[in-house]
């Protein structure tokens, strides 16, 4: 696991005339196998824990050279 805690990334969310800014933290996990059901459950738990409307988890297969 790699955590990008100081990433220069800010989120800006706009809903109608109202806008909100968020600090974004990125975690990168590399594994040989993935259990999609487990990650869906983990996403739901993280949304509840951090009181987030949406936590985004990306899954990208890669080939090591």
PDB file of N, CA, C, O and CB in Angstrom:
ATOM      1  N   UNK A   1       0.848  -1.180   0.000  1.00  0.00           N
ATOM      2  CA  UNK A   1       0.000   0.000   0.000  1.00  0.00           C
ATOM      3  C   UNK A   1       0.888   1.236   0.000  1.00  0.00           C
ATOM      4  O   UNK A   1       1.843   1.327   0.771  1.00  0.00           O
ATOM      5  CB  UNK A   1      -0.962   0.002   1.221  1.00  0.00           C
ATOM      6  N   UNK A   2       0.568   2.172  -0.860  1.00  0.00           N
ATOM      7  CA  UNK A   2       1.233   3.469  -0.895  1.00  0.00           C
ATOM      8  C   UNK A   2       0.172   4.527  -0.634  1.00  0.00           C
ATOM      9  O   UNK A   2      -0.892   4.511  -1.253  1.00  0.00           O
ATOM     10  CB  UNK A   2       1.964   3.714  -2.269  1.00  0.00           C
ATOM     11  N   UNK A   3       0.457   5.443   0.278  1.00  0.00           N
ATOM     12  CA  UNK A   3      -0.484   6.517   0.596  1.00  0.00           C
ATOM     13  C   UNK A   3       0.093   7.838   0.111  1.00  0.00           C
ATOM     14  O   UNK A   3       1.223   8.196   0.446  1.00  0.00           O
ATOM     15  CB  UNK A   3      -0.783   6.571   2.124  1.00  0.00           C
ATOM     16  N   UNK A   4      -0.685   8.550  -0.671  1.00  0.00           N
ATOM     17  CA  UNK A   4      -0.308   9.883  -1.153  1.00  0.00           C
ATOM     18  C   UNK A   4      -1.051  10.901  -0.299  1.00  0.00           C
ATOM     19  O   UNK A   4      -2.088  11.428  -0.703  1.00  0.00           O
ATOM     20  CB  UNK A   4      -0.641  10.068  -2.690  1.00  0.00           C
ATOM     21  N   UNK A   5      -0.508  11.174   0.894  1.00  0.00           N
ATOM     22  CA  UNK A   5      -1.187  12.041   1.849  1.00  0.00           C
ATOM     23  C   UNK A   5      -0.954  13.521   1.577  1.00  0.00           C
ATOM     24  O   UNK A   5      -1.760  14.362   1.974  1.00  0.00           O
ATOM     25  CB  UNK A   5      -0.738  11.712   3.243  1.00  0.00           C
ATOM     26  N   UNK A   6       0.128  13.837   0.912  1.00  0.00           N
ATOM     27  CA  UNK A   6       0.446  15.230   0.639  1.00  0.00           C
ATOM     28  C   UNK A   6       0.212  15.585  -0.828  1.00  0.00           C
ATOM     29  O   UNK A   6       0.744  16.574  -1.332  1.00  0.00           O
ATOM     30  CB  UNK A   6       1.888  15.519   1.022  1.00  0.00           C
ATOM     31  N   UNK A   7      -0.579  14.778  -1.492  1.00  0.00           N
ATOM     32  CA  UNK A   7      -0.841  15.008  -2.912  1.00  0.00           C
ATOM     33  C   UNK A   7      -1.445  16.404  -3.106  1.00  0.00           C
ATOM     34  O   UNK A   7      -2.306  16.814  -2.329  1.00  0.00           O
ATOM     35  CB  UNK A   7      -1.792  13.914  -3.481  1.00  0.00           C
ATOM     36  N   UNK A   8      -1.012  17.119  -4.112  1.00  0.00           N
ATOM     37  CA  UNK A   8      -1.574  18.451  -4.356  1.00  0.00           C
ATOM     38  C   UNK A   8      -2.923  18.340  -5.050  1.00  0.00           C
ATOM     39  O   UNK A   8      -3.137  18.916  -6.117  1.00  0.00           O
ATOM     40  CB  UNK A   8      -0.609  19.305  -5.203  1.00  0.00           C
ATOM     41  N   UNK A   9      -3.826  17.594  -4.432  1.00  0.00           N
ATOM     42  CA  UNK A   9      -5.120  17.371  -5.067  1.00  0.00           C
ATOM     43  C   UNK A   9      -6.236  17.900  -4.165  1.00  0.00           C
ATOM     44  O   UNK A   9      -6.328  17.534  -2.994  1.00  0.00           O
ATOM     45  CB  UNK A   9      -5.331  15.864  -5.372  1.00  0.00           C
ATOM     46  N   UNK A  10      -7.064  18.749  -4.716  1.00  0.00           N
ATOM     47  CA  UNK A  10      -8.242  19.248  -4.029  1.00  0.00           C
ATOM     48  C   UNK A  10      -9.452  18.905  -4.871  1.00  0.00           C
ATOM     49  O   UNK A  10      -9.403  18.946  -6.101  1.00  0.00           O
ATOM     50  CB  UNK A  10      -8.149  20.780  -3.770  1.00  0.00           C
ATOM     51  N   UNK A  11     -10.529  18.570  -4.202  1.00  0.00           N
ATOM     52  CA  UNK A  11     -11.775  18.284  -4.907  1.00  0.00           C
ATOM     53  C   UNK A  11     -12.708  19.469  -4.783  1.00  0.00           C
ATOM     54  O   UNK A  11     -12.799  20.084  -3.721  1.00  0.00           O
ATOM     55  CB  UNK A  11     -12.444  17.008  -4.359  1.00  0.00           C
ATOM     56  N   UNK A  12     -13.383  19.785  -5.832  1.00  0.00           N
ATOM     57  CA  UNK A  12     -14.370  20.860  -5.814  1.00  0.00           C
ATOM     58  C   UNK A  12     -15.693  20.271  -6.275  1.00  0.00           C
ATOM     59  O   UNK A  12     -15.807  19.765  -7.391  1.00  0.00           O
ATOM     60  CB  UNK A  12     -13.932  22.068  -6.721  1.00  0.00           C
ATOM     61  N   UNK A  13     -16.677  20.343  -5.413  1.00  0.00           N
ATOM     62  CA  UNK A  13     -17.985  19.771  -5.696  1.00  0.00           C
ATOM     63  C   UNK A  13     -18.998  20.892  -5.796  1.00  0.00           C
ATOM     64  O   UNK A  13     -19.081  21.749  -4.916  1.00  0.00           O
ATOM     65  CB  UNK A  13     -18.398  18.748  -4.609  1.00  0.00           C
ATOM     66  N   UNK A  14     -19.754  20.885  -6.853  1.00  0.00           N
ATOM     67  CA  UNK A  14     -20.742  21.925  -7.075  1.00  0.00           C
ATOM     68  C   UNK A  14     -22.125  21.288  -7.154  1.00  0.00           C
ATOM     69  O   UNK A  14     -22.340  20.328  -7.894  1.00  0.00           O
ATOM     70  CB  UNK A  14     -20.424  22.727  -8.364  1.00  0.00           C
ATOM     71  N   UNK A  15     -23.047  21.831  -6.388  1.00  0.00           N
ATOM     72  CA  UNK A  15     -24.434  21.374  -6.417  1.00  0.00           C
ATOM     73  C   UNK A  15     -25.297  22.622  -6.510  1.00  0.00           C
ATOM     74  O   UNK A  15     -25.518  23.315  -5.518  1.00  0.00           O
ATOM     75  CB  UNK A  15     -24.802  20.502  -5.144  1.00  0.00           C
ATOM     76  N   UNK A  16     -25.784  22.900  -7.720  1.00  0.00           N
ATOM     77  CA  UNK A  16     -26.518  24.136  -7.949  1.00  0.00           C
ATOM     78  C   UNK A  16     -25.595  25.329  -7.788  1.00  0.00           C
ATOM     79  O   UNK A  16     -24.527  25.374  -8.400  1.00  0.00           O
ATOM     80  CB  UNK A  16     -27.710  24.247  -6.991  1.00  0.00           C
ATOM     81  N   UNK A  17     -25.990  26.292  -6.975  1.00  0.00           N
ATOM     82  CA  UNK A  17     -25.172  27.486  -6.750  1.00  0.00           C
ATOM     83  C   UNK A  17     -24.148  27.268  -5.635  1.00  0.00           C
ATOM     84  O   UNK A  17     -23.246  28.087  -5.458  1.00  0.00           O
ATOM     85  CB  UNK A  17     -26.064  28.679  -6.409  1.00  0.00           C
ATOM     86  N   UNK A  18     -24.279  26.182  -4.888  1.00  0.00           N
ATOM     87  CA  UNK A  18     -23.387  25.901  -3.760  1.00  0.00           C
ATOM     88  C   UNK A  18     -22.198  25.061  -4.209  1.00  0.00           C
ATOM     89  O   UNK A  18     -22.353  24.148  -5.019  1.00  0.00           O
ATOM     90  CB  UNK A  18     -24.148  25.180  -2.635  1.00  0.00           C
ATOM     91  N   UNK A  19     -21.006  25.367  -3.684  1.00  0.00           N
ATOM     92  CA  UNK A  19     -19.831  24.553  -3.974  1.00  0.00           C
ATOM     93  C   UNK A  19     -19.070  24.273  -2.682  1.00  0.00           C
ATOM     94  O   UNK A  19     -19.065  25.090  -1.761  1.00  0.00           O
ATOM     95  CB  UNK A  19     -18.915  25.255  -5.007  1.00  0.00           C
ATOM     96  N   UNK A  20     -18.430  23.112  -2.627  1.00  0.00           N
ATOM     97  CA  UNK A  20     -17.662  22.690  -1.467  1.00  0.00           C
ATOM     98  C   UNK A  20     -16.307  22.187  -1.925  1.00  0.00           C
ATOM     99  O   UNK A  20     -16.181  21.589  -2.993  1.00  0.00           O
ATOM    100  CB  UNK A  20     -18.412  21.602  -0.668  1.00  0.00           C
ATOM    101  N   UNK A  21     -15.291  22.436  -1.103  1.00  0.00           N
ATOM    102  CA  UNK A  21     -13.944  21.962  -1.423  1.00  0.00           C
ATOM    103  C   UNK A  21     -13.577  20.825  -0.470  1.00  0.00           C
ATOM    104  O   UNK A  21     -13.921  20.858   0.712  1.00  0.00           O
ATOM    105  CB  UNK A  21     -12.901  23.124  -1.328  1.00  0.00           C
ATOM    106  N   UNK A  22     -12.885  19.832  -0.991  1.00  0.00           N
ATOM    107  CA  UNK A  22     -12.411  18.694  -0.209  1.00  0.00           C
ATOM    108  C   UNK A  22     -10.930  18.510  -0.449  1.00  0.00           C
ATOM    109  O   UNK A  22     -10.427  18.817  -1.529  1.00  0.00           O
ATOM    110  CB  UNK A  22     -13.185  17.406  -0.566  1.00  0.00           C
ATOM    111  N   UNK A  23     -10.234  18.012   0.549  1.00  0.00           N
ATOM    112  CA  UNK A  23      -8.869  17.531   0.374  1.00  0.00           C
ATOM    113  C   UNK A  23      -8.981  16.076  -0.051  1.00  0.00           C
ATOM    114  O   UNK A  23      -9.817  15.336   0.468  1.00  0.00           O
ATOM    115  CB  UNK A  23      -8.005  17.694   1.694  1.00  0.00           C
ATOM    116  N   UNK A  24      -8.154  15.670  -0.982  1.00  0.00           N
ATOM    117  CA  UNK A  24      -8.216  14.317  -1.504  1.00  0.00           C
ATOM    118  C   UNK A  24      -6.984  13.536  -1.067  1.00  0.00           C
ATOM    119  O   UNK A  24      -5.856  14.013  -1.195  1.00  0.00           O
ATOM    120  CB  UNK A  24      -8.335  14.329  -3.037  1.00  0.00           C
ATOM    121  N   UNK A  25      -7.209  12.340  -0.553  1.00  0.00           N
ATOM    122  CA  UNK A  25      -6.139  11.429  -0.167  1.00  0.00           C
ATOM    123  C   UNK A  25      -6.234  10.212  -1.077  1.00  0.00           C
ATOM    124  O   UNK A  25      -7.319   9.674  -1.296  1.00  0.00           O
ATOM    125  CB  UNK A  25      -6.235  11.023   1.353  1.00  0.00           C
ATOM    126  N   UNK A  26      -5.103   9.788  -1.598  1.00  0.00           N
ATOM    127  CA  UNK A  26      -5.080   8.655  -2.530  1.00  0.00           C
ATOM    128  C   UNK A  26      -4.260   7.523  -1.932  1.00  0.00           C
ATOM    129  O   UNK A  26      -3.133   7.728  -1.481  1.00  0.00           O
ATOM    130  CB  UNK A  26      -4.499   9.078  -3.909  1.00  0.00           C
ATOM    131  N   UNK A  27      -4.840   6.320  -1.931  1.00  0.00           N
ATOM    132  CA  UNK A  27      -4.133   5.111  -1.522  1.00  0.00           C
ATOM    133  C   UNK A  27      -4.031   4.205  -2.733  1.00  0.00           C
ATOM    134  O   UNK A  27      -5.004   4.020  -3.464  1.00  0.00           O
ATOM    135  CB  UNK A  27      -4.855   4.391  -0.333  1.00  0.00           C
ATOM    136  N   UNK A  28      -2.865   3.649  -2.941  1.00  0.00           N
ATOM    137  CA  UNK A  28      -2.648   2.732  -4.065  1.00  0.00           C
ATOM    138  C   UNK A  28      -2.342   1.346  -3.491  1.00  0.00           C
ATOM    139  O   UNK A  28      -1.435   1.181  -2.674  1.00  0.00           O
ATOM    140  CB  UNK A  28      -1.474   3.234  -5.002  1.00  0.00           C
ATOM    141  N   UNK A  29      -3.117   0.358  -3.934  1.00  0.00           N
ATOM    142  CA  UNK A  29      -2.929  -1.021  -3.482  1.00  0.00           C
ATOM    143  C   UNK A  29      -2.651  -1.869  -4.712  1.00  0.00           C
ATOM    144  O   UNK A  29      -3.407  -1.832  -5.683  1.00  0.00           O
ATOM    145  CB  UNK A  29      -4.184  -1.554  -2.691  1.00  0.00           C
ATOM    146  N   UNK A  30      -1.563  -2.634  -4.669  1.00  0.00           N
ATOM    147  CA  UNK A  30      -1.267  -3.548  -5.776  1.00  0.00           C
ATOM    148  C   UNK A  30      -1.325  -4.974  -5.236  1.00  0.00           C
ATOM    149  O   UNK A  30      -0.740  -5.286  -4.198  1.00  0.00           O
ATOM    150  CB  UNK A  30       0.140  -3.241  -6.420  1.00  0.00           C
ATOM    151  N   UNK A  31      -2.037  -5.825  -5.955  1.00  0.00           N
ATOM    152  CA  UNK A  31      -2.212  -7.206  -5.539  1.00  0.00           C
ATOM    153  C   UNK A  31      -2.313  -8.098  -6.768  1.00  0.00           C
ATOM    154  O   UNK A  31      -2.681  -7.636  -7.848  1.00  0.00           O
ATOM    155  CB  UNK A  31      -3.462  -7.357  -4.648  1.00  0.00           C
ATOM    156  N   UNK A  32      -1.993  -9.353  -6.608  1.00  0.00           N
ATOM    157  CA  UNK A  32      -2.072 -10.288  -7.733  1.00  0.00           C
ATOM    158  C   UNK A  32      -3.507 -10.696  -8.022  1.00  0.00           C
ATOM    159  O   UNK A  32      -3.861 -10.961  -9.171  1.00  0.00           O
ATOM    160  CB  UNK A  32      -1.230 -11.528  -7.452  1.00  0.00           C
ATOM    161  N   UNK A  33      -4.338 -10.747  -6.982  1.00  0.00           N
ATOM    162  CA  UNK A  33      -5.741 -11.135  -7.143  1.00  0.00           C
ATOM    163  C   UNK A  33      -6.623 -10.090  -6.483  1.00  0.00           C
ATOM    164  O   UNK A  33      -6.204  -9.396  -5.557  1.00  0.00           O
ATOM    165  CB  UNK A  33      -6.011 -12.543  -6.538  1.00  0.00           C
ATOM    166  N   UNK A  34      -7.858  -9.988  -6.978  1.00  0.00           N
ATOM    167  CA  UNK A  34      -8.795  -9.018  -6.403  1.00  0.00           C
ATOM    168  C   UNK A  34     -10.147  -9.691  -6.193  1.00  0.00           C
ATOM    169  O   UNK A  34     -10.633 -10.434  -7.046  1.00  0.00           O
ATOM    170  CB  UNK A  34      -8.940  -7.765  -7.322  1.00  0.00           C
ATOM    171  N   UNK A  35     -10.734  -9.412  -5.047  1.00  0.00           N
ATOM    172  CA  UNK A  35     -12.072  -9.893  -4.718  1.00  0.00           C
ATOM    173  C   UNK A  35     -13.002  -8.680  -4.809  1.00  0.00           C
ATOM    174  O   UNK A  35     -13.084  -7.880  -3.877  1.00  0.00           O
ATOM    175  CB  UNK A  35     -12.121 -10.573  -3.276  1.00  0.00           C
ATOM    176  N   UNK A  36     -13.695  -8.554  -5.930  1.00  0.00           N
ATOM    177  CA  UNK A  36     -14.519  -7.359  -6.161  1.00  0.00           C
ATOM    178  C   UNK A  36     -15.607  -7.191  -5.108  1.00  0.00           C
ATOM    179  O   UNK A  36     -15.900  -6.064  -4.710  1.00  0.00           O
ATOM    180  CB  UNK A  36     -15.156  -7.424  -7.538  1.00  0.00           C
ATOM    181  N   UNK A  37     -16.206  -8.275  -4.651  1.00  0.00           N
ATOM    182  CA  UNK A  37     -17.251  -8.177  -3.620  1.00  0.00           C
ATOM    183  C   UNK A  37     -16.665  -7.584  -2.338  1.00  0.00           C
ATOM    184  O   UNK A  37     -17.286  -6.727  -1.710  1.00  0.00           O
ATOM    185  CB  UNK A  37     -17.877  -9.575  -3.333  1.00  0.00           C
ATOM    186  N   UNK A  38     -15.469  -8.039  -1.949  1.00  0.00           N
ATOM    187  CA  UNK A  38     -14.820  -7.511  -0.747  1.00  0.00           C
ATOM    188  C   UNK A  38     -14.543  -6.014  -0.879  1.00  0.00           C
ATOM    189  O   UNK A  38     -14.735  -5.261   0.076  1.00  0.00           O
ATOM    190  CB  UNK A  38     -13.512  -8.264  -0.474  1.00  0.00           C
ATOM    191  N   UNK A  39     -14.091  -5.579  -2.058  1.00  0.00           N
ATOM    192  CA  UNK A  39     -13.803  -4.162  -2.258  1.00  0.00           C
ATOM    193  C   UNK A  39     -15.073  -3.320  -2.292  1.00  0.00           C
ATOM    194  O   UNK A  39     -15.058  -2.168  -1.857  1.00  0.00           O
ATOM    195  CB  UNK A  39     -13.023  -3.966  -3.543  1.00  0.00           C
ATOM    196  N   UNK A  40     -16.160  -3.870  -2.798  1.00  0.00           N
ATOM    197  CA  UNK A  40     -17.441  -3.136  -2.757  1.00  0.00           C
ATOM    198  C   UNK A  40     -17.881  -2.944  -1.306  1.00  0.00           C
ATOM    199  O   UNK A  40     -18.339  -1.867  -0.925  1.00  0.00           O
ATOM    200  CB  UNK A  40     -18.547  -3.896  -3.563  1.00  0.00           C
ATOM    201  N   UNK A  41     -17.737  -4.000  -0.500  1.00  0.00           N
ATOM    202  CA  UNK A  41     -18.083  -3.895   0.921  1.00  0.00           C
ATOM    203  C   UNK A  41     -17.168  -2.900   1.626  1.00  0.00           C
ATOM    204  O   UNK A  41     -17.623  -2.123   2.466  1.00  0.00           O
ATOM    205  CB  UNK A  41     -17.994  -5.273   1.605  1.00  0.00           C
ATOM    206  N   UNK A  42     -15.887  -2.921   1.289  1.00  0.00           N
ATOM    207  CA  UNK A  42     -14.915  -2.011   1.888  1.00  0.00           C
ATOM    208  C   UNK A  42     -15.265  -0.559   1.537  1.00  0.00           C
ATOM    209  O   UNK A  42     -15.173   0.326   2.387  1.00  0.00           O
ATOM    210  CB  UNK A  42     -13.479  -2.356   1.410  1.00  0.00           C
ATOM    211  N   UNK A  43     -15.666  -0.321   0.288  1.00  0.00           N
ATOM    212  CA  UNK A  43     -16.052   1.032  -0.135  1.00  0.00           C
ATOM    213  C   UNK A  43     -17.231   1.535   0.694  1.00  0.00           C
ATOM    214  O   UNK A  43     -17.220   2.673   1.165  1.00  0.00           O
ATOM    215  CB  UNK A  43     -16.410   1.052  -1.640  1.00  0.00           C
ATOM    216  N   UNK A  44     -18.235   0.702   0.870  1.00  0.00           N
ATOM    217  CA  UNK A  44     -19.406   1.073   1.654  1.00  0.00           C
ATOM    218  C   UNK A  44     -19.012   1.391   3.095  1.00  0.00           C
ATOM    219  O   UNK A  44     -19.497   2.363   3.673  1.00  0.00           O
ATOM    220  CB  UNK A  44     -20.451  -0.052   1.623  1.00  0.00           C
ATOM    221  N   UNK A  45     -18.136   0.575   3.672  1.00  0.00           N
ATOM    222  CA  UNK A  45     -17.679   0.807   5.049  1.00  0.00           C
ATOM    223  C   UNK A  45     -16.899   2.117   5.157  1.00  0.00           C
ATOM    224  O   UNK A  45     -17.057   2.850   6.134  1.00  0.00           O
ATOM    225  CB  UNK A  45     -16.805  -0.367   5.529  1.00  0.00           C
ATOM    226  N   UNK A  46     -16.065   2.415   4.169  1.00  0.00           N
ATOM    227  CA  UNK A  46     -15.293   3.660   4.185  1.00  0.00           C
ATOM    228  C   UNK A  46     -16.204   4.878   4.048  1.00  0.00           C
ATOM    229  O   UNK A  46     -15.972   5.904   4.688  1.00  0.00           O
ATOM    230  CB  UNK A  46     -14.251   3.654   3.060  1.00  0.00           C
ATOM    231  N   UNK A  47     -17.231   4.768   3.220  1.00  0.00           N
ATOM    232  CA  UNK A  47     -18.175   5.882   3.070  1.00  0.00           C
ATOM    233  C   UNK A  47     -18.868   6.181   4.399  1.00  0.00           C
ATOM    234  O   UNK A  47     -19.047   7.341   4.771  1.00  0.00           O
ATOM    235  CB  UNK A  47     -19.226   5.561   1.980  1.00  0.00           C
ATOM    236  N   UNK A  48     -19.252   5.128   5.102  1.00  0.00           N
ATOM    237  CA  UNK A  48     -19.890   5.322   6.407  1.00  0.00           C
ATOM    238  C   UNK A  48     -18.896   5.897   7.422  1.00  0.00           C
ATOM    239  O   UNK A  48     -19.202   6.858   8.128  1.00  0.00           O
ATOM    240  CB  UNK A  48     -20.467   3.989   6.926  1.00  0.00           C
ATOM    241  N   UNK A  49     -17.715   5.301   7.484  1.00  0.00           N
ATOM    242  CA  UNK A  49     -16.709   5.707   8.479  1.00  0.00           C
ATOM    243  C   UNK A  49     -16.307   7.169   8.335  1.00  0.00           C
ATOM    244  O   UNK A  49     -16.186   7.885   9.329  1.00  0.00           O
ATOM    245  CB  UNK A  49     -15.473   4.830   8.361  1.00  0.00           C
ATOM    246  N   UNK A  50     -16.101   7.613   7.094  1.00  0.00           N
ATOM    247  CA  UNK A  50     -15.643   8.984   6.858  1.00  0.00           C
ATOM    248  C   UNK A  50     -16.771   9.929   6.462  1.00  0.00           C
ATOM    249  O   UNK A  50     -16.526  11.073   6.080  1.00  0.00           O
ATOM    250  CB  UNK A  50     -14.586   8.991   5.786  1.00  0.00           C
ATOM    251  N   UNK A  51     -18.014   9.444   6.555  1.00  0.00           N
ATOM    252  CA  UNK A  51     -19.204  10.243   6.240  1.00  0.00           C
ATOM    253  C   UNK A  51     -19.093  10.897   4.864  1.00  0.00           C
ATOM    254  O   UNK A  51     -19.291  12.101   4.701  1.00  0.00           O
ATOM    255  CB  UNK A  51     -19.418  11.318   7.311  1.00  0.00           C
ATOM    256  N   UNK A  52     -18.770  10.057   3.885  1.00  0.00           N
ATOM    257  CA  UNK A  52     -18.611  10.526   2.508  1.00  0.00           C
ATOM    258  C   UNK A  52     -19.787  10.044   1.669  1.00  0.00           C
ATOM    259  O   UNK A  52     -20.262   8.918   1.821  1.00  0.00           O
ATOM    260  CB  UNK A  52     -17.268  10.033   1.904  1.00  0.00           C
ATOM    261  N   UNK A  53     -20.240  10.911   0.789  1.00  0.00           N
ATOM    262  CA  UNK A  53     -21.301  10.528  -0.132  1.00  0.00           C
ATOM    263  C   UNK A  53     -20.813   9.431  -1.077  1.00  0.00           C
ATOM    264  O   UNK A  53     -21.555   8.509  -1.416  1.00  0.00           O
ATOM    265  CB  UNK A  53     -21.789  11.749  -0.932  1.00  0.00           C
ATOM    266  N   UNK A  54     -19.543   9.549  -1.497  1.00  0.00           N
ATOM    267  CA  UNK A  54     -18.987   8.558  -2.418  1.00  0.00           C
ATOM    268  C   UNK A  54     -17.484   8.432  -2.214  1.00  0.00           C
ATOM    269  O   UNK A  54     -16.764   9.431  -2.219  1.00  0.00           O
ATOM    270  CB  UNK A  54     -19.299   8.937  -3.880  1.00  0.00           C
ATOM    271  N   UNK A  55     -17.012   7.200  -2.035  1.00  0.00           N
ATOM    272  CA  UNK A  55     -15.590   6.884  -2.054  1.00  0.00           C
ATOM    273  C   UNK A  55     -15.341   6.178  -3.376  1.00  0.00           C
ATOM    274  O   UNK A  55     -16.063   5.246  -3.731  1.00  0.00           O
ATOM    275  CB  UNK A  55     -15.153   5.993  -0.810  1.00  0.00           C
ATOM    276  N   UNK A  56     -14.335   6.613  -4.097  1.00  0.00           N
ATOM    277  CA  UNK A  56     -14.050   6.036  -5.418  1.00  0.00           C
ATOM    278  C   UNK A  56     -12.909   5.040  -5.297  1.00  0.00           C
ATOM    279  O   UNK A  56     -11.837   5.359  -4.784  1.00  0.00           O
ATOM    280  CB  UNK A  56     -13.698   7.145  -6.450  1.00  0.00           C
ATOM    281  N   UNK A  57     -13.158   3.834  -5.777  1.00  0.00           N
ATOM    282  CA  UNK A  57     -12.124   2.803  -5.844  1.00  0.00           C
ATOM    283  C   UNK A  57     -11.989   2.412  -7.308  1.00  0.00           C
ATOM    284  O   UNK A  57     -12.954   1.988  -7.943  1.00  0.00           O
ATOM    285  CB  UNK A  57     -12.474   1.553  -4.935  1.00  0.00           C
ATOM    286  N   UNK A  58     -10.775   2.561  -7.833  1.00  0.00           N
ATOM    287  CA  UNK A  58     -10.513   2.187  -9.232  1.00  0.00           C
ATOM    288  C   UNK A  58      -9.810   0.853  -9.268  1.00  0.00           C
ATOM    289  O   UNK A  58      -8.968   0.563  -8.418  1.00  0.00           O
ATOM    290  CB  UNK A  58      -9.666   3.264  -9.957  1.00  0.00           C
ATOM    291  N   UNK A  59     -10.151   0.043 -10.246  1.00  0.00           N
ATOM    292  CA  UNK A  59      -9.514  -1.251 -10.469  1.00  0.00           C
ATOM    293  C   UNK A  59      -8.952  -1.253 -11.870  1.00  0.00           C
ATOM    294  O   UNK A  59      -9.687  -1.115 -12.848  1.00  0.00           O
ATOM    295  CB  UNK A  59     -10.511  -2.432 -10.262  1.00  0.00           C
ATOM    296  N   UNK A  60      -7.628  -1.413 -11.963  1.00  0.00           N
ATOM    297  CA  UNK A  60      -6.979  -1.398 -13.280  1.00  0.00           C
ATOM    298  C   UNK A  60      -5.991  -2.562 -13.366  1.00  0.00           C
ATOM    299  O   UNK A  60      -5.002  -2.584 -12.634  1.00  0.00           O
ATOM    300  CB  UNK A  60      -6.250  -0.036 -13.532  1.00  0.00           C
ATOM    301  N   UNK A  61      -6.246  -3.530 -14.251  1.00  0.00           N
ATOM    302  CA  UNK A  61      -5.267  -4.605 -14.441  1.00  0.00           C
ATOM    303  C   UNK A  61      -3.999  -4.033 -15.083  1.00  0.00           C
ATOM    304  O   UNK A  61      -4.067  -3.165 -15.954  1.00  0.00           O
ATOM    305  CB  UNK A  61      -5.861  -5.751 -15.323  1.00  0.00           C
ATOM    306  N   UNK A  62      -2.845  -4.534 -14.637  1.00  0.00           N
ATOM    307  CA  UNK A  62      -1.583  -4.086 -15.213  1.00  0.00           C
ATOM    308  C   UNK A  62      -0.721  -5.290 -15.522  1.00  0.00           C
ATOM    309  O   UNK A  62      -0.947  -6.382 -15.002  1.00  0.00           O
ATOM    310  CB  UNK A  62      -0.848  -3.119 -14.265  1.00  0.00           C
ATOM    311  N   UNK A  63       0.252  -5.085 -16.359  1.00  0.00           N
ATOM    312  CA  UNK A  63       1.255  -6.110 -16.670  1.00  0.00           C
ATOM    313  C   UNK A  63       2.613  -5.563 -16.280  1.00  0.00           C
ATOM    314  O   UNK A  63       3.015  -4.493 -16.738  1.00  0.00           O
ATOM    315  CB  UNK A  63       1.224  -6.514 -18.190  1.00  0.00           C
ATOM    316  N   UNK A  64       3.324  -6.301 -15.427  1.00  0.00           N
ATOM    317  CA  UNK A  64       4.659  -5.879 -15.035  1.00  0.00           C
ATOM    318  C   UNK A  64       5.644  -6.322 -16.110  1.00  0.00           C
ATOM    319  O   UNK A  64       5.549  -7.434 -16.630  1.00  0.00           O
ATOM    320  CB  UNK A  64       5.049  -6.463 -13.644  1.00  0.00           C
ATOM    321  N   UNK A  65       6.572  -5.460 -16.435  1.00  0.00           N
ATOM    322  CA  UNK A  65       7.559  -5.751 -17.469  1.00  0.00           C
ATOM    323  C   UNK A  65       8.919  -5.914 -16.820  1.00  0.00           C
ATOM    324  O   UNK A  65       9.907  -6.166 -17.510  1.00  0.00           O
ATOM    325  CB  UNK A  65       7.592  -4.635 -18.545  1.00  0.00           C
TER     326      UNK A  65
END
